[in-house]
Amino acid sequence: MPRYVGLLRGINVGGKNPVPMADLRALIESLGFSDVRTLIQSGNVTFWAPSPVRPATIEAALADRFGFYIPVVLRTVPALARVLGANPFPATEPTRLHVGFMATAPPARVVDGLDASVHLPEEFAIRGCDVYLHLPGGMGRAKLPAYLDRQLGIPTTIRNWNTVTKLAEVAGDP
C-alpha cells in the first residue's frame, strides 16, 4: 500500500476557497484511504491508499463536496524524500526556500526557454516535476513564482521548505 502526500492548490488563502481540514480528512477517508492526516490549513494531507491514486479522483470528490475545482498534486513518500535530497540551494535559509510541486514535468524546450535572470536575486531550479525557488525577499514580494506559472503553464502548488520537511516527517519519511 503506497503512502501519499496530497497537496491542494489555492485553498484557505485570504478567505477564498474554504476547505476545513476536518472535512478534508473525512472526504479522503470516504474515498477508501486510511491513516489520513492533515498539516496546517493550506491543504496538505497524507494517507495510505490500497492501490495507486490519480489526482483526478480526489479533484472530482473535492468539487462534488465543496462546489469548486481544486487542483491536487500527489507525491509518494519516496518521491518526497527525493525532493528533500535534490535541494539545489542547501545553504539557503529555510524561510527563503520553497518548492513548487508541478502536476507534470515541463517539456525540455519550455525549460530551456526560461530566463533565469529575469527576477534576480530570485532563483529557481527545475528537477523533474518540482521547481525549487530561492526567494531572498520572501514569498510575499516575489515575482518569480508568477513568471514561472505563466511560462510553464502547469498546475503547480508551492510550499515553503519547513512545510516540505514537516510533511515528510508526518508522512513517515525515515
PyMOL commands that set and color helices and strands:
alter all, ss='L'
color gray80, all
select helices_A, chain A and resi 21-30+55-66+77-85+94-96+108-112+139-141+144-152+161-171
alter helices_A, ss='H'
color red, helices_A
select strands_A, chain A and resi 3-8+34-39+44-48+72-76+97-102+123-127+130-134+156-160
alter strands_A, ss='S'
color yellow, strands_A
deselect
rebuild
show_as cartoon
